[in-house]
Amino acid sequence: MNDSSNVMSDLFDLPSFLGEFSLAAAARGFSRHLLLETEDGPILAWERLGEAPPIYLSAGIHGDEPAGPLAALRLMEEGAFPTDRHCIVCPALNPGGLVLQTRANRRGADLNRDYNILSCQETIAHTRWLSSRPVPSLFISLHEDWETAGFYFYEINLGEDNVRRATDLLSAVSAHFPAELGPGIDGHLLRGPGWIFHRAEPDLPDSWPEAIWMAKRGCSLSFTFETPSKAALKDRVAAHVDGSLALLDRLPKAFTETDSMDGVGFMPLCGS
């Protein structure tokens, strides 16, 4: 198989997926790194060296969210990652959850709340390997939400504010889903439709998601995408792909451009 549509099923087949991803990544010049061998399958990182700082994309940390890994596969197949930049992709961070189709790992732990305490073998191996690499300047994390009907994203930004980047992202996804409306999502106030501008602090002190750990490492910009799990899988995958491309395609100016907020239709920054 050489097309992500061949494995596009809500019944996620981890061995087939890993085989597909290995072929696509090798064809694009990425090298394979084994982070951990679990009873359900390996946790792998794929890396292609280039100009620093790296660009990093992760998916599959919740096993009942298959759209993220499949979108990572399509991005790899289509050569979406810029060839002149150091790129890292971890497409299936929770093998046990993906096999069982559960949010948690095989032992019932939510890995995306374990990046401070590091009580799970998966997060220990993952953070150990990432810590051996330069700190990324852009982190994209692909997720799904069972409680929403639209698309939304979290942004953690340690640098210049850039409203145009957010509007471009939402515009790219709008062919698949509308922006989720507020006034709040998952206990967070919205800066604008579909946009949670999150401080670089956890909601709960001991329950760090991967994005908070990345920010604490010094990653200057991260986006966590959330597609509606109840929608068709093909649409969820397409939204993740198009949202990622909206960020990757504007990398040459993404970290130097400061856009005016006048007339864009989003709230000014406040204590979020």
PAVO-887963 format. One line per field, with one value per residue (C-alpha): residue number from 1; y, z, x; chain. Coordinates in Angstrom, 1 decimal, padded with zeros to 4 digits, always signed. Layout:
REM residues N
num = (NUM,...);
v = (Y,...);
w = (Z,...);
u = (X,...);
chaine = (A,...);
END
This chain:
REM residues 272
num = (1,2,3,4,5,6,7,8,9,10,11,12,13,14,15,16,17,18,19,20,21,22,23,24,25,26,27,28,29,30,31,32,33,34,35,36,37,38,39,40,41,42,43,44,45,46,47,48,49,50,51,52,53,54,55,56,57,58,59,60,61,62,63,64,65,66,67,68,69,70,71,72,73,74,75,76,77,78,79,80,81,82,83,84,85,86,87,88,89,90,91,92,93,94,95,96,97,98,99,100,101,102,103,104,105,106,107,108,109,110,111,112,113,114,115,116,117,118,119,120,121,122,123,124,125,126,127,128,129,130,131,132,133,134,135,136,137,138,139,140,141,142,143,144,145,146,147,148,149,150,151,152,153,154,155,156,157,158,159,160,161,162,163,164,165,166,167,168,169,170,171,172,173,174,175,176,177,178,179,180,181,182,183,184,185,186,187,188,189,190,191,192,193,194,195,196,197,198,199,200,201,202,203,204,205,206,207,208,209,210,211,212,213,214,215,216,217,218,219,220,221,222,223,224,225,226,227,228,229,230,231,232,233,234,235,236,237,238,239,240,241,242,243,244,245,246,247,248,249,250,251,252,253,254,255,256,257,258,259,260,261,262,263,264,265,266,267,268,269,270,271,272);
v = (+000.0,+003.5,+005.7,+006.7,+006.2,+002.5,+002.5,+005.2,+003.4,+004.3,+000.7,+001.7,-000.9,+000.0,-002.5,-001.5,+002.2,+001.9,+000.0,+002.7,+005.5,+003.8,+003.6,+007.2,+008.6,+006.7,+007.9,+011.5,+011.1,+010.7,+008.4,+006.1,+006.3,+003.7,+005.4,+002.4,-001.1,-001.8,-004.9,-003.3,-001.9,+000.5,+004.3,+005.8,+009.2,+010.2,+012.8,+014.6,+016.9,+020.5,+024.0,+024.5,+025.0,+022.0,+021.8,+019.1,+017.3,+014.7,+012.6,+009.5,+010.3,+009.4,+006.1,+006.9,+009.8,+008.2,+011.2,+012.7,+009.7,+009.4,+013.1,+012.8,+010.0,+012.0,+015.0,+012.7,+011.1,+014.5,+015.9,+018.6,+019.0,+021.6,+020.1,+022.8,+022.6,+020.1,+018.1,+015.6,+013.6,+011.3,+009.9,+007.2,+008.1,+005.7,+002.2,+000.6,+003.1,+002.9,-000.9,-000.8,+002.4,+004.1,+007.5,+006.1,+003.7,+000.0,+000.7,+003.3,+006.4,+009.5,+010.1,+013.7,+014.5,+012.9,+015.3,+016.7,+013.7,+011.3,+008.2,+006.2,+004.4,+006.1,+009.7,+008.9,+007.5,+010.3,+013.2,+011.6,+011.4,+014.9,+016.4,+015.1,+017.3,+021.1,+022.9,+023.2,+026.6,+025.2,+022.4,+021.0,+018.5,+016.7,+015.8,+015.2,+016.2,+014.1,+017.0,+019.6,+020.0,+022.4,+022.8,+024.7,+025.0,+026.0,+028.4,+028.8,+031.7,+032.9,+035.3,+037.9,+038.0,+037.2,+037.3,+036.8,+033.4,+032.3,+033.6,+031.9,+028.6,+028.8,+029.8,+026.7,+024.4,+026.1,+023.9,+021.0,+022.4,+025.7,+027.3,+026.1,+028.9,+030.0,+031.6,+028.8,+025.4,+022.8,+025.4,+027.9,+031.3,+031.9,+034.7,+034.3,+031.6,+028.4,+030.0,+029.4,+031.5,+029.5,+030.7,+028.5,+027.1,+023.9,+023.9,+021.5,+021.8,+018.1,+017.3,+018.6,+017.9,+017.6,+021.2,+022.6,+020.5,+021.8,+025.4,+024.9,+023.6,+026.9,+026.0,+029.5,+028.5,+025.5,+024.7,+021.9,+021.1,+019.6,+018.1,+016.8,+013.1,+012.6,+013.8,+011.6,+010.4,+011.6,+015.2,+015.1,+014.0,+016.6,+019.4,+018.3,+018.2,+021.6,+023.2,+021.9,+023.1,+026.6,+026.7,+024.9,+026.9,+030.2,+029.3,+031.7,+034.7,+033.0,+034.0,+037.5,+039.0,+041.0,+041.6,+044.5,+043.3,+046.2,+044.9,+041.2,+040.3,+038.8,+039.9,+041.5,+039.5,+039.2,+037.0,+033.6);
w = (+000.0,-000.8,-000.1,+003.3,+002.1,+002.2,+006.0,+006.6,+009.0,+012.5,+013.3,+013.4,+012.3,+014.0,+012.2,+008.8,+009.7,+010.9,+007.7,+005.6,+007.5,+007.4,+003.6,+003.2,+005.6,+004.1,+000.7,+002.0,+003.6,+007.2,+009.5,+012.0,+015.8,+018.1,+021.4,+023.1,+022.2,+023.9,+023.9,+021.4,+019.0,+018.9,+019.6,+016.7,+015.9,+012.3,+011.8,+008.8,+009.5,+008.2,+009.4,+013.1,+015.0,+014.3,+013.3,+015.3,+014.7,+017.0,+016.8,+018.3,+022.0,+022.5,+021.0,+020.2,+017.9,+014.6,+012.4,+013.7,+012.8,+009.4,+008.7,+009.7,+007.2,+004.4,+005.2,+004.9,+001.7,+000.1,+001.1,+003.2,+005.6,+004.3,+003.0,+004.3,+007.9,+010.7,+010.9,+013.6,+013.4,+016.1,+014.5,+017.0,+020.6,+022.3,+020.7,+023.4,+023.1,+019.3,+019.4,+022.1,+020.6,+024.0,+025.1,+027.7,+027.3,+028.0,+031.8,+031.9,+032.0,+030.0,+028.5,+027.6,+031.3,+032.3,+031.0,+034.4,+036.7,+033.9,+035.5,+032.2,+030.2,+027.0,+028.2,+029.8,+026.6,+024.5,+026.6,+027.0,+023.2,+022.5,+025.1,+023.1,+020.1,+019.7,+021.0,+018.2,+017.0,+015.9,+017.4,+015.9,+017.8,+016.2,+018.4,+018.3,+020.5,+021.0,+022.5,+019.6,+016.1,+014.8,+014.6,+017.2,+018.2,+021.2,+020.6,+023.0,+021.9,+023.6,+020.8,+018.7,+018.4,+015.0,+014.4,+010.6,+011.1,+013.2,+010.6,+007.8,+009.8,+010.3,+006.7,+005.5,+007.7,+006.9,+003.8,+006.2,+009.5,+010.8,+013.7,+017.0,+018.7,+022.3,+024.7,+026.0,+025.1,+027.6,+030.3,+028.3,+027.1,+023.4,+021.9,+018.8,+017.1,+017.2,+018.9,+022.5,+023.3,+026.2,+028.7,+028.9,+032.2,+032.8,+033.8,+036.6,+038.2,+037.9,+034.7,+031.9,+028.3,+025.8,+024.6,+028.1,+028.4,+025.0,+026.1,+029.3,+027.2,+025.3,+022.2,+021.1,+019.2,+019.5,+018.0,+019.2,+016.6,+017.7,+015.0,+015.9,+016.5,+015.4,+011.9,+009.0,+009.4,+005.9,+006.8,+010.1,+008.4,+005.7,+008.3,+010.1,+006.8,+005.6,+009.0,+009.2,+005.6,+006.5,+009.1,+007.2,+004.0,+005.7,+007.7,+005.9,+007.5,+010.3,+013.0,+011.9,+010.7,+013.2,+011.8,+012.8,+014.8,+013.5,+011.9,+012.0,+014.3,+017.3,+020.8,+022.1,+024.4,+028.0,+030.9,+029.6);
u = (+000.0,+001.2,-001.7,-003.0,-006.6,-005.9,-005.6,-008.3,-010.6,-011.8,-010.6,-007.0,-004.5,-001.2,+001.1,-000.2,+000.1,+003.7,+004.6,+003.0,+004.7,+008.1,+007.9,+006.8,+009.3,+012.3,+011.3,+011.4,+014.9,+013.8,+015.7,+014.0,+014.6,+013.3,+012.2,+010.6,+009.4,+006.1,+004.0,+001.7,+004.3,+007.2,+007.2,+009.1,+010.5,+011.4,+014.0,+015.5,+018.4,+018.5,+018.7,+017.9,+015.7,+013.6,+009.9,+008.2,+004.8,+003.3,+000.1,-001.5,-001.0,-004.7,-005.6,-009.2,-008.1,-006.9,-007.2,-003.9,-001.7,-003.4,-002.9,+000.8,+001.1,-000.5,+001.7,+004.7,+003.5,+002.9,+006.3,+004.8,+007.8,+010.3,+013.4,+015.8,+014.7,+015.4,+012.1,+010.9,+007.7,+006.3,+003.2,+002.0,+002.9,+000.5,+000.7,-001.4,-004.2,-004.2,-004.4,-007.2,-008.8,-008.8,-007.7,-005.4,-002.5,-002.8,-002.5,-005.2,-002.9,-003.6,-000.2,-001.0,-001.3,+002.0,+004.7,+005.5,+005.5,+006.7,+005.3,+004.8,+007.4,+006.1,+006.5,+009.9,+011.2,+009.7,+011.0,+014.4,+014.8,+013.4,+015.7,+018.7,+017.5,+017.6,+014.4,+011.9,+010.7,+007.3,+005.4,+002.1,+000.1,-002.9,-005.9,-009.6,-012.5,-015.7,-017.7,-017.5,-018.9,-016.3,-012.5,-010.5,-006.9,-004.7,-001.9,+001.0,+003.1,+006.3,+007.2,+005.5,+001.7,+000.4,-003.3,-003.1,-001.5,-004.5,-007.0,-005.1,-005.2,-008.9,-009.5,-007.5,-009.7,-013.0,-013.6,-014.0,-015.3,-016.5,-014.6,-016.0,-017.9,-017.7,-017.9,-015.7,-014.3,-013.2,-013.2,-011.1,-012.3,-011.8,-009.8,-011.9,-014.0,-011.9,-008.9,-007.7,-004.7,-003.2,-000.6,+002.5,+001.2,-000.7,-004.4,-003.5,+000.0,+000.9,-000.9,+001.2,+000.3,+003.0,+002.5,+003.2,+006.4,+007.5,+006.9,+008.8,+011.7,+011.6,+009.6,+008.5,+005.3,+002.9,-000.4,-002.7,-005.4,-008.8,-011.1,-014.6,-014.5,-018.1,-017.4,-016.3,-012.7,-011.7,-012.8,-011.0,-007.8,-008.2,-008.7,-005.5,-003.6,-004.8,-004.3,-000.7,+000.0,-001.2,+001.5,+004.3,+003.7,+004.3,+007.4,+009.8,+007.8,+006.0,+008.5,+009.3,+006.0,+004.0,+000.5,-001.8,-004.8,-007.0,-010.2,-009.3,-012.2,-010.3,-010.1,-006.9,-004.8,-005.8,-004.9,-005.9);
chaine = (A,A,A,A,A,A,A,A,A,A,A,A,A,A,A,A,A,A,A,A,A,A,A,A,A,A,A,A,A,A,A,A,A,A,A,A,A,A,A,A,A,A,A,A,A,A,A,A,A,A,A,A,A,A,A,A,A,A,A,A,A,A,A,A,A,A,A,A,A,A,A,A,A,A,A,A,A,A,A,A,A,A,A,A,A,A,A,A,A,A,A,A,A,A,A,A,A,A,A,A,A,A,A,A,A,A,A,A,A,A,A,A,A,A,A,A,A,A,A,A,A,A,A,A,A,A,A,A,A,A,A,A,A,A,A,A,A,A,A,A,A,A,A,A,A,A,A,A,A,A,A,A,A,A,A,A,A,A,A,A,A,A,A,A,A,A,A,A,A,A,A,A,A,A,A,A,A,A,A,A,A,A,A,A,A,A,A,A,A,A,A,A,A,A,A,A,A,A,A,A,A,A,A,A,A,A,A,A,A,A,A,A,A,A,A,A,A,A,A,A,A,A,A,A,A,A,A,A,A,A,A,A,A,A,A,A,A,A,A,A,A,A,A,A,A,A,A,A,A,A,A,A,A,A,A,A,A,A,A,A,A,A,A,A,A,A,A,A,A,A,A,A);
END
